[in-house]
């Protein structure tokens, strides 16, 4: 986590009557829509009545060491096979009880259609009461049996939990048999079909070597005594595991090129087809060191292209403290654009595709740069909460240093989350009167870390779950009105023999209607230490009669179908 000086650049846009990309003027969210005091917010906190009751654990209430900073990852996935989304929380522990602690938690979705969102704690029955200091989670069908399994990263040996397919939602620990019990400090992980053989491989991001017996001494930041790290500590190498098709993994061979990068302070990872060539690439977010962009040649051999592409650093060439990462197509060129959250006194970064494998830092022109300098960001995502067909940008914030104040560090310890609405390539922060429309909780300072989102009550809009560091888990119900809106949720199913990637992880789903295109990536990894469902959420105007859905599967196979029956959860089978 680093401080870097801000490079200010003034952009002059000569439009000749046409707005140039990245230079559009953006209006603040309309305050007229929030004029009523009685208006129900779009994102309503229903935690207390949802059945989700948990205060996460991540060391001491006031962290003294870097190990206590990251918080608990979260995942939404269908763990019991009943068609709705259940919740897993990778809960932590304390330095005094590294192998014990409260354990991870699993909440089963028991929502009745048309009724309020409701969960029940099924941790013990599921077998997911994993003890010790868990941090991140990845989801995927590792053994090809059609059921979603969990890989949990930890401070200590990581764990792979196999979904038995039992209707009660039972999981069993197969870490030893699978060969994936890496005992380094794992932060995030992602699954995807790296070698295009039909099964899911696994990339694990490791952070640094932390000695709990002799923890590192304090450091100085802005002349204030703070916890040490990551500088001065030993970074750890990541690891790529290759699946044999039956859920048994081998470390990728030296010829894969994975070890050609230097060990770094890894915090996050995305797995998707970045260069649109029909195979899965890897983008790794590192703390205070250049990010990795590992380009796949289609056979599971990688070339690191971070610096050449522009994805390794910001516009002045400086490495950042990348925590959260999000994906969207903001300039409608069919290619992925990437947003990352970073440390305070630096800016968050928007890397927009410029074609031919290059990316431009558009943080300033997008309106996402200077405004973020007082924030320290974590989980993030592009999500269409208000169902207008345009994704908003959500960010959770919170400083790592309890000593942080605006007077001493230009950044507070507790920080409110942020929601940005988009107009073209410009973003505007929801604030002031507009908070009545979106949710007053967006103005409440907290110690935000992880987030996941999905349609929890199957009503067509996207709900949100957040986790604070050593703080409460929260559920926000989306109350978007359905008048004048049609929706479509798309999930994928690949039931071909000997295919392990049964949920289509790594695919791109595009919806085209009335000349307008919406594009969603079903990524491995992302947000921060968390996993979102492999579902694509779309919304359309009331006059839309037909939608063309195109799926580009992880191996590049393309299929298209016309949908005339909207307002449904559509499952697309691969032929």
C-alpha positions in Angstrom: 0.0 0.0 0.0 1.7 3.1 -1.2 1.6 6.8 -1.5 2.3 8.3 -4.9 2.1 11.9 -6.0 -0.8 12.9 -8.2 0.0 13.9 -11.8 -2.6 16.4 -12.9 -3.4 16.5 -16.6 -5.9 18.9 -18.2 -7.9 17.4 -21.0 -9.3 19.7 -23.7 -12.0 18.2 -25.8 -12.8 20.0 -29.1 -16.1 18.4 -30.1 -17.3 20.3 -33.2 -20.7 19.3 -32.0 -19.7 15.7 -31.2 -18.7 14.5 -27.8 -15.4 12.7 -27.9 -15.0 9.4 -26.0 -13.9 10.0 -22.4 -14.8 13.7 -22.6 -18.6 13.7 -22.2 -20.1 16.1 -19.7 -21.9 14.4 -16.9 -24.7 15.7 -14.8 -25.2 14.9 -11.1 -27.9 12.3 -10.5 -31.2 14.0 -10.7 -32.4 15.3 -7.3 -35.9 15.7 -8.6 -36.4 11.9 -8.5 -35.5 12.0 -4.8 -37.7 14.9 -3.8 -40.1 12.8 -1.7 -39.1 12.2 1.9 -41.2 9.0 1.9 -39.4 7.5 -1.2 -38.2 4.0 -0.6 -34.5 3.8 -1.4 -33.4 1.7 -4.3 -31.0 -0.3 -2.1 -32.7 -1.0 1.2 -30.9 -2.5 4.2 -32.9 -5.6 5.3 -30.2 -7.3 7.2 -32.1 -7.5 10.5 -35.0 -9.4 9.0 -33.1 -11.5 6.5 -31.7 -14.2 8.8 -28.1 -13.1 8.1 -26.5 -12.3 11.4 -22.8 -12.2 11.5 -20.0 -9.9 12.7 -16.9 -11.0 10.8 -13.5 -11.5 12.6 -10.2 -10.3 11.3 -7.8 -9.9 14.2 -8.2 -7.2 16.8 -10.8 -4.5 16.7 -8.0 -2.0 16.2 -5.5 -3.8 13.9 -1.8 -3.7 14.8 -0.5 -5.9 12.0 -1.0 -6.1 8.3 -2.4 -9.7 8.7 -5.4 -8.2 10.4 -6.3 -5.8 7.5 -8.0 -7.7 4.6 -11.2 -8.9 6.2 -13.5 -11.7 5.0 -14.4 -12.6 1.4 -17.9 -13.5 0.5 -19.5 -15.6 -2.3 -23.0 -16.1 -3.8 -23.6 -19.4 -5.5 -26.2 -22.1 -5.7 -24.7 -24.5 -3.1 -27.7 -26.8 -2.6 -28.9 -27.0 -6.2 -32.3 -25.5 -5.6 -32.0 -22.7 -8.1 -31.4 -19.8 -5.8 -28.2 -18.1 -4.5 -26.7 -19.1 -1.1 -24.0 -17.2 0.8 -20.6 -18.3 2.0 -18.4 -16.1 4.3 -14.7 -16.8 4.5 -14.4 -15.7 8.1 -11.1 -14.9 9.9 -9.6 -15.4 13.3 -7.0 -13.8 15.6 -3.3 -14.0 16.2 -4.0 -15.7 19.5 -6.1 -18.4 17.9 -4.8 -18.9 14.3 -6.1 -22.4 13.9 -9.4 -21.9 15.6 -11.6 -18.8 15.8 -15.3 -18.6 15.0 -15.0 -20.4 11.6 -16.5 -19.6 8.2 -20.2 -19.4 7.8 -22.7 -20.6 5.2 -26.3 -19.2 4.9 -28.8 -21.1 2.8 -31.3 -19.1 0.8 -34.8 -20.1 1.8 -36.7 -17.2 0.1 -40.2 -18.0 -1.0 -41.0 -16.6 -4.5 -42.8 -13.3 -4.1 -41.8 -13.0 -0.4 -39.1 -11.2 1.5 -35.5 -12.4 1.1 -34.7 -14.9 3.8 -31.7 -17.0 4.8 -31.0 -19.6 7.4 -27.6 -20.5 9.0 -26.7 -23.9 7.6 -23.0 -23.8 8.5 -22.8 -26.9 10.7 -25.1 -29.0 8.5 -23.1 -28.1 5.4 -19.7 -28.9 6.8 -18.5 -25.4 5.9 -17.6 -24.4 9.4 -13.9 -24.1 8.3 -11.8 -23.1 11.3 -8.7 -20.9 11.1 -8.0 -17.6 9.3 -9.9 -17.7 6.0 -9.8 -14.7 3.6 -10.8 -15.3 0.0 -13.1 -17.7 -1.9 -13.4 -18.9 -5.5 -16.4 -20.9 -6.8 -16.5 -23.5 -9.6 -17.3 -27.1 -10.5 -13.8 -28.7 -10.1 -14.8 -32.3 -10.6 -17.3 -31.9 -13.4 -20.3 -33.4 -11.5 -22.5 -30.4 -12.0 -22.3 -29.1 -8.5 -20.4 -25.9 -7.5 -17.4 -26.4 -5.2 -15.5 -23.8 -3.0 -11.8 -23.0 -2.8 -11.0 -21.0 0.3 -7.7 -19.0 0.6 -6.3 -18.6 4.1 -3.4 -17.5 6.3 -2.4 -21.1 6.6 -3.2 -24.1 4.3 -5.9 -23.3 1.8 -9.0 -25.6 1.6 -11.0 -27.1 -1.3 -14.5 -28.1 -0.3 -16.3 -30.5 -2.7 -20.1 -30.1 -3.1 -21.5 -33.6 -2.6 -24.7 -32.8 -4.4 -26.7 -33.7 -1.3 -30.0 -31.7 -1.3 -29.1 -30.6 2.2 -26.1 -28.8 0.8 -23.3 -30.9 2.2 -19.6 -30.3 1.4 -16.5 -32.4 2.1 -12.8 -31.4 2.4 -10.8 -32.9 -0.5 -7.8 -30.6 -0.2 -5.2 -33.3 0.3 -6.5 -35.6 -2.5 -6.8 -32.6 -4.8 -3.3 -31.4 -4.1 -4.1 -27.7 -3.5 -3.3 -27.1 0.2 -0.9 -24.2 -0.4 0.2 -23.0 3.1 1.3 -19.6 2.1 -0.8 -16.5 2.8 -3.4 -16.7 0.1 -5.6 -13.7 -0.6 -7.7 -14.2 -3.7 -8.2 -17.0 -6.2 -9.9 -17.6 -9.5 -11.1 -20.6 -11.5 -11.1 -20.9 -15.2 -10.3 -23.2 -18.1 -6.7 -22.2 -18.7 -5.7 -25.0 -21.2 -9.1 -25.2 -23.0 -9.6 -28.8 -22.1 -13.0 -28.3 -20.6 -12.3 -28.4 -16.9 -11.5 -25.7 -14.4 -8.0 -24.8 -13.4 -7.1 -22.7 -10.4 -5.0 -19.6 -9.9 -4.1 -18.6 -6.3 -2.8 -15.2 -5.4 -0.3 -15.1 -2.5 0.6 -12.0 -0.5 3.7 -12.0 1.8 5.6 -13.9 4.4 4.3 -12.8 7.9 5.9 -14.2 11.0 3.4 -14.4 13.8 6.0 -15.3 16.4 8.2 -12.2 15.5 5.7 -9.8 13.7 7.3 -6.9 11.8 8.0 -3.7 13.7 6.1 -0.6 13.0 6.7 1.8 10.1 6.2 5.5 9.5 3.6 6.9 7.1 3.3 10.7 6.7 5.4 11.1 9.9 3.0 8.9 11.9 3.8 5.5 13.4 1.7 2.8 11.8 1.8 -0.9 11.2 4.6 -2.3 9.0 4.1 -3.7 5.5 4.0 -4.6 2.8 7.3 -2.8 2.1 10.1 -4.5 4.0 8.5 -7.9 4.0 9.0 -10.8 1.7 6.5 -11.1 -1.2 5.2 -14.5 -2.1 4.9 -16.1 -5.6 1.4 -17.0 -6.9 0.6 -20.5 -8.1 -1.3 -21.9 -11.0 -2.9 -25.4 -10.7 -3.9 -27.5 -13.7 -6.9 -29.8 -13.3 -6.7 -33.4 -14.6 -10.5 -33.3 -15.3 -11.4 -35.2 -12.1 -10.6 -32.5 -9.5 -7.0 -33.5 -8.9 -4.5 -30.7 -9.6 -0.8 -30.4 -10.5 1.3 -27.2 -10.2 1.6 -25.7 -13.7 5.0 -26.8 -15.3 7.9 -24.4 -15.7 7.1 -24.2 -19.4 3.8 -22.4 -18.6 5.7 -19.2 -18.0 3.9 -18.5 -14.8 7.1 -18.4 -12.8 8.7 -15.8 -15.2 7.2 -13.0 -13.1 8.8 -12.0 -9.8 7.0 -12.8 -6.5 4.8 -9.9 -5.6 2.4 -8.7 -3.0 -0.7 -10.2 -4.7 -4.2 -9.1 -3.6 -6.6 -9.9 -6.4 -7.1 -11.7 -9.7 -9.4 -11.8 -12.7 -9.6 -14.7 -15.2 -11.3 -14.0 -18.5 -10.6 -13.7 -22.2 -9.0 -10.3 -22.2 -7.7 -10.2 -25.8 -10.8 -12.0 -27.3 -8.8 -14.8 -28.9 -10.8 -17.7 -27.4 -8.8 -18.6 -24.3 -8.6 -17.4 -20.7 -6.0 -14.8 -19.7 -5.1 -13.7 -16.1 -4.9 -10.2 -14.6 -3.3 -10.0 -11.2 -3.6 -6.9 -8.9 -0.5 -6.4 -6.8 0.0 -4.2 -3.8 2.7 -1.5 -4.4 4.1 -3.5 -7.3 3.3 -3.7 -11.0 0.2 -5.7 -11.9 0.6 -8.8 -14.0 -1.2 -9.3 -17.4 -0.6 -12.9 -18.3 -1.6 -13.5 -21.9 -2.5 -17.1 -22.8 -1.3 -18.6 -26.1 -4.2 -21.1 -26.0 -2.2 -23.9 -24.7 -1.7 -22.7 -21.2 1.6 -20.9 -21.8 1.7 -17.3 -20.7 3.6 -14.1 -21.7 3.5 -11.3 -19.1 2.4 -8.1 -21.0 1.5 -5.8 -18.1 3.9 -3.0 -19.0 3.5 -3.3 -22.8 -0.3 -3.2 -22.5 -0.5 -0.4 -20.0 -2.3 -2.5 -17.4 0.7 -2.8 -15.0 0.5 0.7 -13.7 -1.2 4.1 -13.9 -0.6 6.8 -16.5 2.6 8.0 -15.0 4.1 4.5 -14.9 3.8 4.1 -11.1 2.7 0.8 -9.6 -0.3 1.1 -7.3 -1.9 -0.7 -4.4 -4.5 -2.6 -6.3 -7.2 -4.1 -4.1 -10.6 -4.4 -6.0 -11.0 -5.0 -9.7 -14.1 -4.7 -11.9 -14.8 -5.4 -15.6 -17.2 -3.7 -18.1 -17.3 -2.5 -21.7 -17.5 1.2 -21.3 -16.6 2.4 -24.8 -18.7 -0.3 -26.6 -15.8 -1.7 -28.5 -16.5 -5.3 -27.4 -13.4 -5.4 -25.3 -13.0 -5.5 -21.5 -12.2 -2.3 -19.6 -10.8 -2.5 -16.1 -11.4 -0.5 -13.0 -9.2 -0.9 -9.9 -9.4 0.5 -6.3 -6.2 1.7 -4.7 -4.6 3.3 -1.6 -5.4 6.7 -0.3 -3.4 9.8 -1.5 -3.4 7.9 -4.9 -6.3 7.6 -7.3 -8.5 4.7 -8.3 -7.7 3.7 -11.9 -9.8 3.1 -15.0 -7.9 1.3 -17.8 -9.9 1.6 -21.0 -9.2 -0.5 -24.1 -7.5 1.3 -26.9 -7.4 -1.6 -29.4 -4.5 -3.8 -30.5 -3.9 -5.0 -26.9 -3.3 -1.5 -25.4 -5.0 0.3 -22.5 -5.2 3.9 -21.7 -5.5 5.3 -18.2 -8.8 7.3 -18.3 -9.2 7.9 -14.6 -9.1 11.7 -15.0 -11.5 12.1 -18.0 -13.9 9.6 -16.5 -14.4 11.6 -13.3 -13.0 8.7 -11.2 -9.6 10.0 -10.5 -9.1 13.1 -8.2 -12.4 12.4 -6.4 -10.9 9.1 -5.0 -7.7 10.5 -3.5 -9.1 10.7 0.1 -10.5 7.1 -0.2 -8.9 3.7 0.3 -10.9 1.3 -1.9 -11.6 -2.4 -1.7 -14.4 -4.4 -3.3 -15.8 -2.9 -6.5 -18.1 -3.8 -9.3 -20.1 -2.5 -12.3 -23.7 -3.3 -11.6 -27.0 -2.1 -13.2 -28.9 -1.6 -10.0 -31.6 0.8 -11.4 -32.3 -1.4 -14.5 -31.8 1.3 -17.1 -29.4 -0.9 -19.1 -26.3 1.1 -17.9 -24.1 -0.2 -15.1 -23.4 1.9 -12.1 -20.0 1.6 -10.3 -20.0 0.5 -6.6 -17.0 0.8 -4.3 -16.4 -0.2 -0.6 -13.9 2.0 1.3 -12.0 1.9 4.6 -8.5 2.8 5.7 -6.0 0.2 7.1 -4.5 2.5 9.7 -6.5 3.3 12.8 -4.5 6.4 13.1 -5.9 7.8 9.8 -7.6 11.2 10.0 -8.3 13.8 7.4 -6.1 16.2 9.3 -3.1 13.8 9.5 -3.4 11.6 6.5 -5.9 13.3 4.2 -8.1 10.2 4.7 -10.3 9.0 7.5 -10.2 5.5 9.1 -13.9 4.8 8.6 -15.1 5.8 5.1 -18.5 5.6 3.4 -19.1 3.4 0.4 -19.5 5.0 -3.0 -21.9 4.7 -5.9 -21.2 6.4 -9.2 -23.8 6.7 -12.0 -22.6 6.8 -15.6 -23.3 9.1 -18.5 -21.3 7.9 -21.5 -17.8 7.6 -20.3 -18.2 10.0 -17.4 -19.2 9.0 -13.8 -20.8 11.1 -11.1 -20.8 10.3 -7.4 -24.3 9.8 -5.8 -24.4 12.3 -2.9 -26.6 15.0 -1.3 -30.3 14.7 -2.0 -29.8 11.8 -4.4 -28.9 9.6 -1.4 -32.7 9.4 -0.6 -33.2 7.7 -4.0 -30.3 5.3 -3.7 -29.9 4.6 0.0 -28.9 6.9 2.9 -26.5 4.1 4.1 -24.2 5.2 1.2 -23.2 8.2 3.4 -22.4 6.1 6.5 -18.6 5.7 7.3 -17.5 2.1 7.8 -14.6 -0.3 7.4 -15.8 -1.8 4.1 -13.9 -4.7 2.5 -15.7 -7.4 0.5 -18.9 -7.5 -1.6 -20.9 -9.8 -3.8 -24.2 -9.3 -5.6 -26.9 -11.2 -7.4 -30.7 -11.7 -7.7 -31.5 -13.2 -4.3 -35.3 -13.2 -4.6 -35.5 -14.0 -8.3 -37.5 -10.8 -9.1 -35.1 -9.7 -11.9 -33.0 -7.0 -10.1 -29.6 -7.2 -8.4 -29.3 -7.3 -4.6 -26.1 -6.6 -2.7 -24.2 -8.1 0.2 -21.3 -6.4 1.8 -18.8 -7.4 4.6 -16.8 -5.0 6.8 -13.5 -5.8 8.4 -14.3 -7.1 11.9 -17.8 -5.7 11.3 -21.3 -6.6 10.3 -22.4 -8.5 7.2 -25.1 -6.4 5.4 -27.8 -7.3 2.9 -29.3 -4.6 0.7 -32.5 -5.5 -1.2 -33.0 -3.9 -4.6 -36.5 -2.3 -4.7 -36.3 -1.1 -8.3 -39.8 -0.6 -9.7 -40.7 -2.9 -12.5 -43.1 -0.6 -14.3 -41.8 0.1 -17.8 -38.9 -2.3 -17.4 -38.3 -5.8 -18.7 -35.5 -8.0 -17.5 -33.6 -11.1 -18.3 -31.2 -13.1 -16.2 -29.0 -15.5 -18.2 -27.0 -18.5 -16.8 -25.2 -21.1 -18.8 -25.1 -24.9 -18.7 -22.6 -27.1 -20.4 -23.5 -30.8 -19.8 -21.4 -32.3 -22.5 -19.5 -35.5 -21.4 -16.1 -34.9 -19.7 -16.7 -31.2 -19.4 -16.0 -29.8 -15.9 -16.9 -26.2 -16.6 -20.6 -26.9 -16.3 -21.6 -23.3 -15.4 -19.8 -21.6 -18.3 -17.3 -19.7 -16.2 -15.2 -17.4 -18.4 -17.9 -16.8 -21.0 -19.1 -13.4 -22.4 -22.9 -12.9 -22.7 -24.2 -10.1 -24.9 -27.8 -8.9 -25.2 -28.8 -6.7 -28.2 -32.2 -5.0 -28.5 -33.4 -2.0 -30.5 -29.9 -1.3 -31.6 -28.5 -1.2 -28.1 -25.8 -3.7 -26.8 -25.2 -4.8 -23.2 -22.2 -7.0 -22.5 -21.4 -9.0 -19.3 -18.4 -11.2 -18.4 -18.8 -14.3 -16.3 -15.4 -13.9 -14.6 -13.4 -15.9 -12.2 -12.1 -13.8 -9.3 -12.7 -10.0 -9.1 -14.4 -7.7 -6.5 -12.0 -8.4 -3.7 -11.3 -11.9 -2.2 -14.9 -12.7 -3.3 -17.0 -14.5 -5.9 -20.1 -13.3 -7.8 -22.6 -15.7 -9.4 -22.1 -16.9 -13.0 -25.2 -15.0 -14.1 -25.6 -12.1 -16.5 -28.3 -9.5 -15.6 -29.9 -7.4 -18.3 -32.7 -4.8 -18.3 -34.7 -3.4 -21.3 -37.3 -0.8 -22.0 -41.0 -1.7 -22.1 -41.2 -1.5 -25.9 -38.5 -4.2 -26.5 -40.2 -7.2 -28.1 -37.1 -9.3 -28.9 -33.6 -9.7 -27.6 -30.7 -11.3 -29.3 -28.5 -13.2 -26.8 -25.0 -14.1 -27.9 -22.8 -16.3 -25.8 -19.1 -16.6 -26.4 -18.0 -19.5 -24.3 -14.6 -19.7 -22.5 -13.0 -21.6 -25.5 -14.4 -19.1 -28.1 -17.4 -21.2 -29.2 -20.2 -18.8 -30.2 -23.9 -19.3 -30.1 -26.8 -16.9 -30.7 -30.5 -17.2 -30.0 -33.5 -14.8 -30.2 -35.5 -14.4 -27.0 -39.1 -13.0 -27.1 -40.2 -14.1 -23.7 -38.6 -11.7 -21.3 -38.9 -11.3 -17.5 -37.4 -14.7 -16.9 -34.3 -16.5 -15.7 -33.0 -18.1 -18.9 -30.7 -21.1 -18.9 -28.8 -21.5 -22.1 -27.4 -25.0 -22.9 -24.4 -25.4 -25.0 -25.2 -27.7 -28.0 
